[in-house]
Amino acid sequence: MKAFLEEVKKLEIDHMTTVSVKKLELSISEEKIFVENGQTVKTLRALFNGLIRCKIQRSEPLKECCNTPACGTHCCTKCPRWSSWLRALRTILVLSILALPSVPFMYAMCVNGLDYQVLSQAFREKGLKSTFDFYTGPIVGKVIVGFVSVMYVLHGLIIVIDGASNRSINKLYTEVLNEDGKKERVRRRMQLMQRIIKKGCLPVKRFGAIFVPCWILMVLLSPLPVLLTFLISSPMVQVIIQLVKRILLRARMLKDNPKSAMRMYNRCEMFLFFFTAIFMVVVLTFGANFLVHVLVMTIVMIVVEAELMYRVLPVVFIMVIYIRDSYSTIGKKFDAFLGTIFNYVSNKQIDEMRREAFKPSDEQENKIFNIPADIDVQSNPSDENTADETTVTVSPSKKRHPKLTPLFDLKDGALRFKMKQFLVFLDNNDNLYISKKFLFHCSTVDCTGAPGTLGENYINATMEFFKIGVFILFIFLVIMAYGSIYYISPTNHLFITLITGLIPLIIKNIFSGGNTIPTVNTSNFRFQAQFKEKVETFNQCWTVEDIHLKPREYNNDDIDHVLRLEQFPENKSDVDLLVVSINDEFNQSLSVGQRPKSHDSSRGQGDSLRSHGDERALLEVTSNPVSNREIAFTDRPSMKVKTILADISVPKSKSTDVHQTNV
């Protein structure tokens, strides 16, 4: 929100002006969009997102349960939600499973009198060499294992606490680097390292292969200075150095300044996170070493026990084939439906997309195109140069949406813009994207070829695989039973199991035509009517990267419609959102806070704002009878008022002038 804050600061205090929203910059995450001709659904990815990343809590059957307090709705309302406890349990289970393979290795390091230790001691007594076994003695081994284990547990606690409190290590890391210009210094040092490496390669470029031996010798002799320079210039070490420098100076200020105490806590937490992450890597390395030994011994046992391998391996191979065949159909259905949606919506904006795609690469930008369903378009050309530009005002249908919904929303401290439109994204590489939410929203249309919901598809695929699995299990039991009676060799076991198990797949692909994916007929009136209904009822929130305002003179006739400082509405639904901009520091950061519960007097409001800092800016999204949606911005350090009335209108040629950034 850098441009937004800079434009607001230019306005005078105690002066009423009006501005229009010239452009919204949205931050579009890759997790929210599908690329054209891309893969939509992956079973392993769905399991990972649902179970490991706990996205299963967003599903309709579990959303209400996961958002309730852990102690119930009729008990303590301040208790953490079930989703927080589930995320913490998920993190503990994942970290425990990752550390499980390292337990035998660490046990062998700290326990005395094991067989391999006795064997190594016998080798040394006879003057023979033995392999390195990582055994350093009972005392030293226990100290190393204990310290590494404590660091691993501490790292897990940091992750669990941050997950339960909705904190993010990435955001915390960025905040610490942004303090006092650390991020800029790190960037300059990285550029310096790149210039040094580039200059180091110049002799090889000038003298050719003759200088290569000398250059290699210089590289071999200079790892220590390069390593020290890299470590000193790394962000983690810079944070540690700054922490050591300021820890004594900050100790006396923590009690009097809570903000400094919180900042110190963030730095300590980040330092512990990176420090314990080193030992977490050590524990995972121990586990990887143990798994390599297990893998080698498994291969040896398979080679030795060839008869068992010939009987079990084909069954496992057939099960993998049928699992892939059953669940790959889901991805094929949604991929075909995605292509149908792209072909259908591209025809609606083909001229605008072609005009944008055929621009030179240095002039082309990331654009968002609105696919109209039920909108009002008003063309207001101002002069000859802008005759091809129109102002597109998107308003919901009055019949379907009699009550306006807020245009802005808050989630995890980020300002989001809610759009009741279906959008198609075109990046500067001429790739088309659509929203994932819209694809799954349209997949339930009652037409031939529509894939339906993901849950129904996964249930059907599981039932289909269960039927095949029962058949394969029956074949395996029959072959195992009669193979011993008729003395069938292990090689014949292998071929019989493979041929018999693949019979259903052969019949399905040859006689039934395989997994034929039906396509949707977009020329069908039924599909067009239902697609229009889906577009009309679709809405999605996008993270706001920045807001560009266009100031103009204020009309005195509209002063009564402005939400003044002392005139907070009695109905809380009239004020949807409060955005608080912290300007008492030099970094122009933006934080978002909820609206105070009580607005009884202007004094209480001023006290609530001044309690958080000296300068505050208040963004209120309000309804107004003059326009569909307006923004009132109030900046009041020392109770001074600066109010802006802003209309949401987007000027552009048919496509919305909302830029897509960070795709």
C-alpha positions as CSV (number, residue, x, y, z in Angstrom):
1,M,0.0,0.0,0.0
2,K,2.9,2.3,-0.6
3,A,1.3,4.4,-3.4
4,F,-2.0,4.6,-1.5
5,L,-0.2,6.1,1.6
6,E,1.9,8.5,-0.4
7,E,-1.1,9.9,-2.2
8,V,-3.1,10.3,1.1
9,K,-0.2,12.1,2.8
10,K,-0.2,14.8,0.1
11,L,-3.7,15.9,1.1
12,E,-4.2,18.6,3.6
13,I,-5.4,18.0,7.1
14,D,-8.9,19.4,8.0
15,H,-9.8,19.6,4.3
16,M,-12.5,17.7,2.5
17,T,-11.6,16.3,-0.9
18,T,-12.9,13.5,-3.2
19,V,-10.9,11.0,-5.1
20,S,-11.8,8.1,-7.4
21,V,-10.0,4.8,-7.3
22,K,-8.0,4.9,-10.5
23,K,-6.4,1.4,-10.3
24,L,-6.3,-1.5,-7.9
25,E,-3.2,-3.7,-7.9
26,L,-4.0,-7.3,-6.8
27,S,-1.6,-9.9,-5.7
28,I,-2.7,-13.1,-7.4
29,S,-1.3,-16.3,-5.8
30,E,-0.5,-19.4,-7.9
31,E,-2.6,-21.5,-5.5
32,K,-5.8,-19.7,-6.6
33,I,-5.6,-20.0,-10.4
34,F,-5.4,-22.6,-13.1
35,V,-3.3,-22.1,-16.2
36,E,-4.6,-23.0,-19.7
37,N,-3.9,-26.6,-20.7
38,G,-2.6,-27.3,-17.1
39,Q,-3.3,-30.1,-14.7
40,T,-6.2,-29.4,-12.4
41,V,-6.5,-32.3,-9.9
42,K,-3.8,-34.5,-8.6
43,T,-4.6,-37.2,-6.0
44,L,-1.3,-37.0,-4.1
45,R,-1.4,-33.2,-4.1
46,A,-5.0,-33.3,-2.9
47,L,-4.1,-35.6,0.0
48,F,-1.1,-33.4,0.9
49,N,-3.2,-30.3,0.9
50,G,-6.1,-31.8,2.7
51,L,-4.2,-33.7,5.5
52,I,-0.7,-32.2,5.8
53,R,-1.7,-28.6,5.0
54,C,-5.0,-29.0,6.8
55,K,-7.1,-27.5,4.0
56,I,-9.7,-30.1,4.7
57,Q,-11.0,-27.7,7.3
58,R,-12.3,-25.5,4.5
59,S,-14.7,-28.1,3.2
60,E,-18.4,-27.5,3.8
61,P,-19.1,-30.5,6.1
62,L,-16.1,-29.6,8.4
63,K,-15.9,-25.8,8.2
64,E,-18.4,-25.1,10.9
65,C,-17.0,-27.7,13.2
66,C,-13.4,-26.6,12.8
67,N,-14.3,-23.0,13.4
68,T,-15.9,-23.7,16.8
69,P,-14.0,-23.4,20.1
70,A,-12.4,-26.6,21.3
71,C,-14.4,-26.6,24.5
72,G,-17.7,-26.1,22.7
73,T,-20.0,-23.2,21.8
74,H,-21.7,-23.1,25.2
75,C,-18.5,-22.8,27.1
76,C,-15.5,-20.5,26.9
77,T,-15.6,-18.4,23.7
78,K,-11.9,-17.5,24.0
79,C,-10.7,-21.1,23.7
80,P,-8.7,-21.8,20.5
81,R,-10.6,-23.3,17.6
82,W,-10.6,-26.9,16.7
83,S,-8.6,-26.1,13.6
84,S,-5.8,-24.7,15.7
85,W,-5.6,-27.9,17.7
86,L,-5.7,-30.0,14.6
87,R,-2.9,-28.0,13.0
88,A,-0.8,-28.4,16.2
89,L,-1.5,-32.2,16.3
90,R,-0.7,-32.4,12.5
91,T,2.7,-30.7,13.1
92,I,3.6,-32.9,16.1
93,L,2.7,-36.1,14.1
94,V,4.7,-35.0,11.0
95,L,7.8,-34.0,13.1
96,S,7.6,-37.2,15.0
97,I,7.4,-39.3,11.9
98,L,10.3,-37.4,10.4
99,A,12.4,-38.0,13.5
100,L,11.4,-41.7,13.9
101,P,14.1,-43.1,11.5
102,S,16.8,-41.3,13.4
103,V,15.9,-43.0,16.7
104,P,17.8,-46.3,16.1
105,F,20.9,-44.4,14.8
106,M,21.0,-42.1,17.9
107,Y,20.4,-45.1,20.2
108,A,23.4,-46.8,18.7
109,M,25.5,-43.6,19.3
110,C,24.8,-43.2,23.0
111,V,24.4,-46.8,24.3
112,N,27.4,-48.9,25.2
113,G,28.0,-52.6,24.7
114,L,26.2,-53.2,21.4
115,D,27.3,-55.9,19.0
116,Y,28.9,-53.6,16.4
117,Q,30.9,-51.9,19.2
118,V,32.2,-55.2,20.4
119,L,33.1,-56.2,16.9
120,S,34.9,-53.0,16.2
121,Q,36.9,-53.3,19.5
122,A,37.9,-56.8,18.4
123,F,39.2,-55.5,15.1
124,R,41.2,-52.8,16.8
125,E,42.7,-55.3,19.2
126,K,44.0,-57.5,16.4
127,G,45.4,-54.5,14.5
128,L,42.7,-54.5,11.8
129,K,40.9,-51.5,10.4
130,S,37.2,-51.1,11.0
131,T,34.6,-48.9,9.3
132,F,33.6,-45.6,10.9
133,D,30.6,-46.2,13.1
134,F,29.9,-42.7,14.6
135,Y,30.5,-44.1,18.1
136,T,32.3,-41.5,20.3
137,G,31.8,-43.0,23.7
138,P,28.9,-43.3,26.1
139,I,29.3,-39.8,27.7
140,V,30.0,-37.8,24.6
141,G,27.4,-39.7,22.6
142,K,24.7,-39.0,25.2
143,V,25.6,-35.3,25.3
144,I,25.4,-35.0,21.5
145,V,22.2,-36.9,21.2
146,G,20.6,-35.1,24.1
147,F,21.5,-31.6,22.8
148,V,20.4,-32.4,19.3
149,S,17.1,-33.9,20.6
150,V,16.4,-30.8,22.7
151,M,17.0,-28.5,19.7
152,Y,14.7,-30.6,17.6
153,V,11.9,-30.4,20.2
154,L,12.4,-26.7,20.6
155,H,12.2,-26.2,16.8
156,G,8.9,-28.2,16.8
157,L,7.5,-26.1,19.7
158,I,8.2,-22.9,17.7
159,I,6.4,-24.2,14.7
160,V,3.5,-25.4,16.8
161,I,3.1,-22.1,18.7
162,D,3.3,-20.1,15.5
163,G,0.8,-22.3,13.8
164,A,-1.7,-22.1,16.7
165,S,-1.3,-18.3,17.0
166,N,-1.5,-17.7,13.2
167,R,2.0,-16.3,13.0
168,S,4.2,-16.7,10.0
169,I,8.0,-17.2,10.1
170,N,8.2,-15.7,6.6
171,K,6.4,-12.5,7.5
172,L,8.4,-12.3,10.8
173,Y,11.6,-12.8,8.8
174,T,10.6,-10.0,6.4
175,E,9.7,-7.6,9.2
176,V,13.0,-8.1,10.9
177,L,14.9,-7.6,7.6
178,N,12.9,-4.4,6.8
179,E,13.9,-2.8,10.1
180,D,16.7,-0.2,9.8
181,G,17.2,-1.0,6.1
182,K,18.6,-4.5,6.6
183,K,16.9,-5.8,3.5
184,E,18.6,-3.1,1.4
185,R,22.0,-3.8,2.8
186,V,21.6,-7.6,2.2
187,R,20.5,-6.8,-1.4
188,R,23.6,-4.6,-2.0
189,R,25.9,-7.3,-0.6
190,M,24.4,-10.0,-2.8
191,Q,24.9,-7.7,-5.8
192,L,28.5,-7.2,-4.7
193,M,29.1,-10.9,-4.5
194,Q,27.6,-11.3,-8.0
195,R,30.0,-8.6,-9.3
196,I,33.0,-10.3,-7.7
197,I,32.1,-13.7,-9.2
198,K,31.6,-12.0,-12.6
199,K,35.0,-10.3,-12.4
200,G,36.6,-13.6,-11.3
201,C,35.4,-15.2,-14.5
202,L,36.9,-12.5,-16.7
203,P,40.4,-14.0,-16.9
204,V,39.0,-17.3,-18.1
205,K,36.9,-15.4,-20.7
206,R,40.0,-13.4,-21.9
207,F,42.8,-16.0,-21.8
208,G,40.7,-19.1,-22.5
209,A,41.6,-22.6,-21.3
210,I,45.2,-21.7,-20.5
211,F,44.1,-19.8,-17.4
212,V,41.8,-22.5,-16.2
213,P,44.4,-24.4,-14.0
214,C,45.4,-21.1,-12.3
215,W,41.8,-20.2,-11.8
216,I,41.0,-23.6,-10.3
217,L,44.0,-23.3,-8.0
218,M,42.8,-19.8,-6.8
219,V,39.3,-21.2,-6.2
220,L,40.7,-24.1,-4.2
221,L,42.8,-21.8,-2.1
222,S,40.1,-19.2,-1.4
223,P,37.1,-21.1,0.0
224,L,37.6,-19.8,3.5
225,P,37.4,-16.0,2.7
226,V,34.5,-16.6,0.4
227,L,32.7,-18.7,3.0
228,L,33.3,-16.2,5.7
229,T,32.1,-13.3,3.5
230,F,29.0,-15.2,2.5
231,L,28.2,-16.1,6.1
232,I,28.7,-12.6,7.4
233,S,26.6,-11.1,4.6
234,S,23.8,-13.7,5.0
235,P,20.5,-12.4,6.4
236,M,20.5,-14.9,9.3
237,V,24.0,-13.9,10.5
238,Q,23.1,-10.2,10.1
239,V,20.1,-10.7,12.3
240,I,22.2,-12.5,14.9
241,I,24.8,-9.7,14.8
242,Q,22.2,-7.0,15.3
243,L,20.7,-9.0,18.1
244,V,24.0,-9.3,19.9
245,K,24.6,-5.6,19.5
246,R,21.3,-4.5,20.8
247,I,20.4,-7.1,23.5
248,L,22.2,-5.2,26.3
249,L,20.8,-1.8,25.2
250,R,17.3,-3.2,24.9
251,A,17.3,-4.9,28.3
252,R,16.4,-1.7,30.2
253,M,13.7,-0.6,27.7
254,L,11.6,-3.8,27.6
255,K,9.6,-3.0,30.7
256,D,8.8,0.6,29.7
257,N,8.2,0.0,26.0
258,P,6.0,-3.0,25.1
259,K,6.5,-2.5,21.4
260,S,10.3,-2.9,21.8
261,A,9.7,-6.0,23.9
262,M,7.5,-7.5,21.2
263,R,10.2,-6.7,18.6
264,M,12.9,-8.3,20.8
265,Y,10.7,-11.4,21.2
266,N,10.3,-11.6,17.4
267,R,14.0,-11.5,16.9
268,C,14.7,-14.1,19.5
269,E,12.1,-16.4,18.1
270,M,13.6,-16.0,14.6
271,F,17.1,-16.7,15.9
272,L,15.9,-19.8,17.7
273,F,14.0,-20.9,14.6
274,F,17.1,-20.8,12.4
275,F,19.4,-22.1,15.1
276,T,17.3,-25.1,15.8
277,A,16.7,-25.7,12.1
278,I,20.4,-26.6,11.8
279,F,19.9,-29.4,14.3
280,M,16.7,-30.5,12.7
281,V,18.7,-31.1,9.5
282,V,21.2,-33.1,11.6
283,V,18.4,-35.3,12.9
284,L,16.9,-35.8,9.5
285,T,20.4,-36.7,8.2
286,F,20.6,-39.4,10.9
287,G,17.3,-40.7,9.8
288,A,18.3,-40.7,6.1
289,N,21.4,-42.7,7.0
290,F,19.3,-45.3,8.7
291,L,16.9,-45.5,5.8
292,V,19.7,-46.1,3.4
293,H,20.9,-49.0,5.5
294,V,17.3,-50.4,5.6
295,L,16.9,-50.0,1.8
296,V,20.2,-51.8,1.2
297,M,19.2,-54.7,3.5
298,T,15.8,-54.9,1.9
299,I,17.3,-55.2,-1.6
300,V,19.7,-57.9,-0.3
301,M,16.8,-59.8,1.3
302,I,14.7,-59.6,-1.9
303,V,17.6,-61.0,-3.9
304,V,18.1,-63.8,-1.4
305,E,14.4,-64.6,-1.0
306,A,13.6,-64.6,-4.7
307,E,10.6,-66.9,-4.3
308,L,8.8,-64.5,-2.0
309,M,9.6,-61.6,-4.4
310,Y,8.1,-63.4,-7.4
311,R,4.9,-63.9,-5.5
312,V,4.4,-60.5,-3.8
313,L,5.9,-58.1,-6.4
314,P,3.3,-58.7,-9.2
315,V,0.5,-58.1,-6.8
316,V,2.0,-54.8,-5.6
317,F,2.6,-53.8,-9.3
318,I,-1.0,-54.6,-10.3
319,M,-2.4,-52.6,-7.3
320,V,-0.3,-49.6,-8.3
321,I,-1.6,-49.8,-11.9
322,Y,-5.3,-50.0,-10.8
323,I,-4.8,-47.1,-8.3
324,R,-3.4,-44.9,-11.0
325,D,-6.2,-46.0,-13.4
326,S,-9.0,-45.3,-11.0
327,Y,-7.9,-41.9,-9.7
328,S,-6.4,-40.5,-12.9
329,T,-9.9,-40.4,-14.3
330,I,-10.7,-37.6,-11.9
331,G,-7.9,-35.4,-13.2
332,K,-8.9,-36.1,-16.9
333,K,-12.5,-35.1,-16.2
334,F,-11.5,-31.7,-14.7
335,D,-8.8,-31.1,-17.3
336,A,-11.3,-31.6,-20.1
337,F,-13.8,-29.3,-18.3
338,L,-11.1,-26.7,-17.8
339,G,-10.4,-26.7,-21.6
340,T,-14.1,-26.4,-22.3
341,I,-14.4,-23.4,-20.0
342,F,-11.3,-21.7,-21.5
343,N,-12.7,-22.2,-25.0
344,Y,-16.1,-20.9,-24.1
345,V,-15.0,-17.7,-22.2
346,S,-12.2,-16.9,-24.7
347,N,-14.8,-16.3,-27.4
348,K,-16.4,-13.6,-25.3
349,Q,-13.3,-11.5,-25.0
350,I,-11.3,-12.7,-28.0
351,D,-10.8,-9.2,-29.5
352,E,-9.5,-7.7,-26.3
353,M,-7.3,-10.6,-25.5
354,R,-5.8,-10.7,-29.0
355,R,-5.1,-7.0,-28.9
356,E,-3.3,-7.3,-25.6
357,A,-1.4,-10.5,-26.5
358,F,-0.1,-9.0,-29.8
359,K,1.6,-6.1,-28.0
360,P,5.4,-6.0,-27.8
361,S,6.8,-7.9,-24.9
362,D,8.2,-4.7,-23.2
363,E,4.8,-3.0,-23.4
364,Q,2.6,-5.9,-22.4
365,E,1.4,-6.1,-18.8
366,N,-0.5,-8.6,-16.7
367,K,-4.2,-7.9,-17.4
368,I,-7.5,-9.1,-16.0
369,F,-10.5,-9.4,-18.3
370,N,-14.0,-9.4,-16.9
371,I,-16.4,-12.0,-18.5
372,P,-19.8,-10.2,-18.3
373,A,-22.9,-12.0,-17.1
374,D,-25.2,-9.3,-15.7
375,I,-23.4,-5.9,-15.7
376,D,-24.1,-2.3,-16.7
377,V,-21.6,-0.7,-19.0
378,Q,-21.5,3.0,-19.4
379,S,-19.3,4.6,-22.0
380,N,-18.2,8.1,-21.1
381,P,-15.5,9.2,-23.6
382,S,-13.9,12.5,-22.5
383,D,-12.0,13.5,-25.6
384,E,-10.7,12.2,-28.9
385,N,-7.6,10.6,-27.3
386,T,-9.7,8.6,-24.9
387,A,-12.6,7.8,-27.2
388,D,-11.9,4.1,-27.0
389,E,-11.9,4.0,-23.2
390,T,-15.0,3.3,-21.2
391,T,-15.9,3.3,-17.5
392,V,-17.1,-0.1,-16.5
393,T,-19.3,0.0,-13.4
394,V,-20.0,-3.5,-12.1
395,S,-23.2,-3.7,-10.1
396,P,-25.0,-6.9,-9.0
397,S,-28.5,-7.6,-10.3
398,K,-31.1,-6.0,-8.1
399,K,-33.5,-8.9,-8.4
400,R,-30.9,-11.5,-7.3
401,H,-29.0,-9.3,-4.9
402,P,-31.2,-6.6,-3.3
403,K,-28.6,-5.9,-0.6
404,L,-25.1,-4.7,-1.5
405,T,-22.3,-6.7,0.0
406,P,-19.0,-5.1,1.2
407,L,-16.3,-4.6,-1.5
408,F,-13.5,-5.1,1.0
409,D,-12.7,-7.9,3.4
410,L,-10.1,-8.8,6.0
411,K,-8.3,-12.1,6.3
412,D,-5.2,-12.8,8.3
413,G,-4.4,-9.1,8.5
414,A,-4.5,-8.5,4.7
415,L,-6.9,-6.2,2.9
416,R,-8.9,-8.1,0.2
417,F,-11.1,-6.8,-2.6
418,K,-14.3,-8.8,-3.2
419,M,-15.4,-9.0,-6.8
420,K,-18.8,-10.5,-7.9
421,Q,-17.3,-11.2,-11.3
422,F,-15.7,-14.0,-13.3
423,L,-12.2,-13.0,-14.2
424,V,-9.7,-14.3,-16.8
425,F,-6.1,-13.4,-16.3
426,L,-3.5,-12.9,-19.1
427,D,0.1,-12.5,-18.1
428,N,2.9,-11.0,-20.1
429,N,3.9,-14.4,-21.4
430,D,0.5,-14.8,-23.1
431,N,-0.7,-17.5,-20.6
432,L,-4.4,-17.5,-19.7
433,Y,-5.5,-18.3,-16.1
434,I,-8.9,-18.7,-14.4
435,S,-9.8,-19.0,-10.8
436,K,-9.7,-22.4,-9.2
437,K,-12.7,-21.5,-7.1
438,F,-14.7,-20.7,-10.2
439,L,-13.8,-24.0,-11.9
440,F,-15.0,-26.0,-9.0
441,H,-18.0,-23.7,-8.7
442,C,-19.1,-24.4,-12.3
443,S,-18.3,-28.1,-12.1
444,T,-21.7,-28.8,-10.6
445,V,-23.7,-27.7,-13.5
446,D,-26.4,-30.2,-14.5
447,C,-25.1,-31.0,-17.9
448,T,-23.6,-34.0,-19.7
449,G,-19.8,-33.9,-19.3
450,A,-19.7,-31.8,-16.1
451,P,-17.4,-33.6,-13.6
452,G,-19.3,-32.8,-10.5
453,T,-17.8,-32.2,-7.0
454,L,-14.4,-33.5,-6.0
455,G,-15.9,-35.4,-3.1
456,E,-18.3,-37.4,-5.4
457,N,-15.5,-38.2,-7.8
458,Y,-13.1,-39.5,-5.1
459,I,-15.9,-41.6,-3.6
460,N,-16.7,-43.2,-7.0
461,A,-13.0,-43.8,-7.7
462,T,-12.5,-45.4,-4.3
463,M,-15.5,-47.7,-4.8
464,E,-14.2,-48.7,-8.3
465,F,-10.8,-49.5,-6.9
466,F,-12.3,-51.5,-4.0
467,K,-14.1,-53.7,-6.5
468,I,-10.9,-54.4,-8.4
469,G,-9.0,-54.8,-5.2
470,V,-11.3,-57.6,-4.0
471,F,-10.8,-59.4,-7.4
472,I,-7.0,-59.1,-7.2
473,L,-7.0,-60.4,-3.6
474,F,-9.0,-63.4,-4.7
475,I,-6.6,-64.1,-7.5
476,F,-3.6,-63.8,-5.2
477,L,-5.1,-66.3,-2.6
478,V,-6.0,-68.8,-5.3
479,I,-2.5,-68.7,-6.9
480,M,-0.8,-69.0,-3.6
481,A,-3.0,-71.9,-2.5
482,Y,-2.8,-74.0,-5.7
483,G,0.7,-73.0,-6.5
484,S,2.1,-75.0,-3.6
485,I,-0.1,-78.0,-4.4
486,Y,0.9,-78.3,-8.1
487,Y,4.5,-77.2,-7.4
488,I,4.4,-74.1,-9.6
489,S,7.8,-72.4,-9.9
490,P,8.2,-68.8,-8.6
491,T,8.8,-67.6,-12.2
492,N,5.4,-69.1,-13.3
493,H,3.9,-67.5,-10.2
494,L,5.0,-64.1,-11.5
495,F,3.6,-64.5,-15.0
496,I,0.3,-66.1,-13.9
497,T,-0.4,-63.3,-11.4
498,L,0.5,-60.6,-13.9
499,I,-1.6,-62.0,-16.7
500,T,-4.6,-62.9,-14.6
501,G,-4.6,-59.5,-12.7
502,L,-4.4,-57.5,-15.9
503,I,-7.4,-59.2,-17.5
504,P,-10.0,-56.6,-16.1
505,L,-7.9,-53.7,-17.4
506,I,-7.5,-55.3,-20.8
507,I,-11.3,-55.9,-21.1
508,K,-12.0,-52.4,-20.0
509,N,-9.7,-50.7,-22.5
510,I,-10.4,-53.0,-25.5
511,F,-14.0,-54.0,-25.3
512,S,-15.4,-51.0,-23.3
513,G,-13.4,-48.3,-25.0
514,G,-11.4,-47.4,-21.9
515,N,-12.0,-44.3,-19.8
516,T,-13.8,-42.2,-22.3
517,I,-14.2,-38.6,-20.9
518,P,-17.4,-36.9,-22.0
519,T,-17.2,-33.3,-23.0
520,V,-19.6,-30.5,-22.4
521,N,-21.5,-29.1,-25.4
522,T,-21.2,-25.3,-24.9
523,S,-23.8,-24.6,-27.6
524,N,-26.4,-26.2,-25.5
525,F,-28.9,-23.7,-24.1
526,R,-29.1,-25.6,-20.8
527,F,-25.3,-25.2,-20.3
528,Q,-25.4,-21.5,-21.3
529,A,-28.2,-20.7,-18.9
530,Q,-26.6,-22.5,-16.0
531,F,-23.2,-21.1,-16.8
532,K,-24.7,-17.6,-16.7
533,E,-26.3,-18.3,-13.3
534,K,-23.0,-19.5,-12.0
535,V,-21.2,-16.4,-13.1
536,E,-23.9,-14.2,-11.5
537,T,-23.7,-15.9,-8.2
538,F,-19.9,-16.2,-8.1
539,N,-17.7,-13.9,-5.9
540,Q,-14.2,-14.1,-4.7
541,C,-11.8,-12.0,-2.7
542,W,-8.4,-11.0,-4.0
543,T,-5.5,-9.6,-1.9
544,V,-5.0,-5.9,-2.5
545,E,-1.4,-5.0,-3.3
546,D,-1.9,-1.3,-3.7
547,I,-4.6,1.4,-4.4
548,H,-4.0,4.2,-6.8
549,L,-6.2,7.3,-6.2
550,K,-7.1,10.1,-8.6
551,P,-7.8,13.3,-6.6
552,R,-10.3,15.9,-7.7
553,E,-12.1,18.9,-6.2
554,Y,-14.8,18.2,-3.6
555,N,-18.4,19.1,-4.2
556,N,-19.9,20.9,-1.2
557,D,-23.3,19.6,-1.9
558,D,-22.2,16.1,-0.9
559,I,-20.8,17.0,2.5
560,D,-23.8,15.6,4.3
561,H,-23.2,12.2,2.7
562,V,-19.7,11.9,4.2
563,L,-19.2,9.8,7.3
564,R,-17.8,12.3,9.7
565,L,-15.5,11.6,12.6
566,E,-18.2,12.1,15.3
567,Q,-21.0,10.5,13.3
568,F,-20.5,6.7,13.5
569,P,-23.7,4.9,12.4
570,E,-25.7,3.1,14.9
571,N,-26.1,0.1,12.6
572,K,-22.7,-1.8,12.6
573,S,-23.5,-3.3,9.2
574,D,-23.0,0.2,7.6
575,V,-19.3,0.2,8.5
576,D,-17.7,-3.0,7.1
577,L,-14.0,-2.6,7.7
578,L,-11.4,-0.5,9.5
579,V,-7.8,-0.4,8.1
580,V,-5.2,1.2,10.3
581,S,-2.0,2.6,8.8
582,I,0.9,2.9,11.2
583,N,3.0,5.9,10.2
584,D,4.9,6.7,13.4
585,E,7.9,4.7,12.1
586,F,9.7,5.4,8.9
587,N,8.8,2.2,7.0
588,Q,5.2,3.1,6.1
589,S,3.8,-0.2,7.0
590,L,0.1,-1.1,6.9
591,S,-1.7,-3.1,9.5
592,V,-5.3,-4.0,9.5
593,G,-7.6,-4.1,12.6
594,Q,-11.2,-4.8,13.3
595,R,-13.7,-2.1,14.0
596,P,-14.0,-1.2,17.7
597,K,-17.1,-2.6,19.3
598,S,-18.2,0.6,20.8
599,H,-18.5,4.0,19.1
600,D,-20.3,6.0,21.8
601,S,-18.2,9.1,21.6
602,S,-15.4,10.6,19.6
603,R,-13.2,10.8,22.6
604,G,-13.3,7.1,23.1
605,Q,-12.5,6.6,19.5
606,G,-9.5,8.9,19.6
607,D,-8.2,7.2,22.8
608,S,-8.5,3.8,21.2
609,L,-6.5,4.9,18.2
610,R,-3.9,6.9,20.1
611,S,-3.2,4.0,22.4
612,H,-1.6,2.2,19.5
613,G,0.6,5.0,18.2
614,D,1.0,8.7,17.5
615,E,-0.2,8.8,13.9
616,R,-3.1,6.7,12.7
617,A,-5.1,6.5,9.5
618,L,-8.6,5.0,9.4
619,L,-10.1,3.5,6.2
620,E,-13.9,2.9,6.5
621,V,-15.8,1.1,3.8
622,T,-19.3,2.6,3.9
623,S,-22.6,2.5,2.0
624,N,-24.0,5.8,0.6
625,P,-27.2,6.6,-1.2
626,V,-25.4,8.8,-3.7
627,S,-23.2,6.0,-5.1
628,N,-23.1,2.2,-4.8
629,R,-20.0,2.1,-2.7
630,E,-17.8,4.7,-1.2
631,I,-14.6,4.9,0.9
632,A,-14.1,7.4,3.7
633,F,-10.5,7.8,4.8
634,T,-9.8,9.6,8.1
635,D,-6.4,10.6,9.3
636,R,-6.5,12.1,12.8
637,P,-3.3,12.5,14.8
638,S,-4.2,14.8,17.7
639,M,-7.9,14.6,16.6
640,K,-7.2,16.4,13.3
641,V,-9.4,15.3,10.4
642,K,-8.5,14.5,6.8
643,T,-11.4,12.9,5.0
644,I,-11.5,11.5,1.5
645,L,-14.7,10.4,-0.3
646,A,-13.8,7.8,-3.0
647,D,-16.0,6.2,-5.6
648,I,-15.3,2.7,-6.9
649,S,-15.2,3.1,-10.7
650,V,-12.8,1.3,-13.0
651,P,-11.9,3.0,-16.3
652,K,-10.7,0.7,-19.1
653,S,-11.8,-0.7,-22.5
654,K,-14.3,-3.4,-21.5
655,S,-11.7,-5.2,-19.4
656,T,-11.4,-4.0,-15.8
657,D,-8.4,-1.8,-15.1
658,V,-7.2,-4.0,-12.3
659,H,-3.6,-5.0,-12.7
660,Q,-2.4,-8.5,-11.8
661,T,0.9,-8.6,-9.9
662,N,3.0,-11.3,-8.4
663,V,1.6,-14.2,-10.4
